[in-house]
């Protein structure tokens, strides 16, 4: 199980919310992309890859988000998961 929760991470070097489309990129993100520098999104993508690629039998992704519908759209639209495999819990 991969739990993605920016708020509980207490760091600023990565952002699942940005990676999954729930938050917009900042000016710094856009500037770093334009200059070819590493961004928090790049670091998050690598962390996401490492955690997901270690699964041997099954994998559950849990994303705590301020915008769950954006995360769902990203995951389904990016073909990371099938629509039937997504459960959105709001509470």
C-alpha distance (Angstrom), angle and dihedral (degrees) to the residues before:
residue distance angle dihedral
X1 . . .
X2 3.78 . .
X3 3.81 114.3 .
X4 3.81 113.6 -161.8
X5 3.79 113.3 -166.5
X6 3.79 120.0 148.8
X7 3.80 93.8 -174.9
X8 3.79 94.9 57.6
X9 3.81 93.6 42.2
X10 3.79 92.8 73.9
X11 3.79 91.6 -153.2
X12 3.74 138.0 106.8
X13 3.79 102.5 -154.8
X14 3.79 95.5 88.7
X15 3.80 139.8 25.7
X16 3.77 126.1 -161.9
X17 3.80 87.7 -176.6
X18 3.82 90.4 63.2
X19 3.81 94.2 40.2
X20 3.80 91.7 51.9
X21 3.80 95.6 44.6
X22 3.80 98.0 -108.7
X23 3.81 93.9 117.0
X24 3.78 131.3 34.5
X25 3.77 121.9 -113.4
X26 3.80 114.7 -99.5
X27 3.78 124.8 -122.6
X28 3.82 87.8 -103.2
X29 3.82 90.3 53.9
X30 3.79 91.5 51.2
X31 3.81 92.8 45.1
X32 3.82 91.9 49.5
X33 3.81 91.4 48.2
X34 3.79 90.9 50.5
X35 3.82 91.1 50.1
X36 3.80 92.7 45.8
X37 3.80 93.3 -114.2
X38 3.77 125.0 143.5
X39 3.79 115.5 -92.9
X40 3.78 134.1 -161.3
X41 3.79 86.5 -106.7
X42 3.82 90.1 58.1
X43 3.82 90.6 51.4
X44 3.80 91.3 46.3
X45 3.81 92.2 49.9
X46 3.82 90.3 53.7
X47 3.81 92.1 47.4
X48 3.81 90.0 48.5
X49 3.82 90.8 50.0
X50 3.79 93.2 49.5
X51 3.80 94.5 48.6
X52 3.81 94.1 45.6
X53 3.79 97.1 42.7
X54 3.82 93.0 57.8
X55 3.80 93.6 66.6
X56 3.80 113.1 113.3
X57 3.80 104.4 -179.8
X58 3.79 112.0 7.8
X59 3.76 139.3 -11.1
X60 3.79 133.8 -147.4
X61 3.80 119.5 -167.2
X62 3.80 117.2 -158.0
X63 3.80 116.2 -172.1
X64 3.78 120.8 -174.3
X65 3.78 105.1 -157.4
X66 3.77 143.9 167.9
X67 3.82 86.7 -140.1
X68 3.81 109.7 36.7
X69 3.81 94.2 169.7
X70 3.82 91.3 57.8
X71 3.81 89.9 50.8
X72 3.80 90.5 49.1
X73 3.80 91.7 49.6
X74 3.81 91.1 48.7
X75 3.80 93.4 49.0
X76 3.81 95.4 45.7
X77 3.81 95.9 36.5
X78 3.79 91.6 48.2
X79 3.78 89.0 49.1
X80 3.79 93.0 -121.8
X81 3.80 88.9 131.3
X82 3.79 139.8 6.6
X83 3.81 116.6 -104.3
X84 3.81 90.5 -116.5
X85 3.81 90.1 57.4
X86 3.81 94.5 60.9
X87 3.78 123.1 91.4
X88 3.78 118.0 -177.0
X89 3.77 116.2 -157.9
X90 3.78 117.9 -172.1
X91 3.72 119.2 -173.1
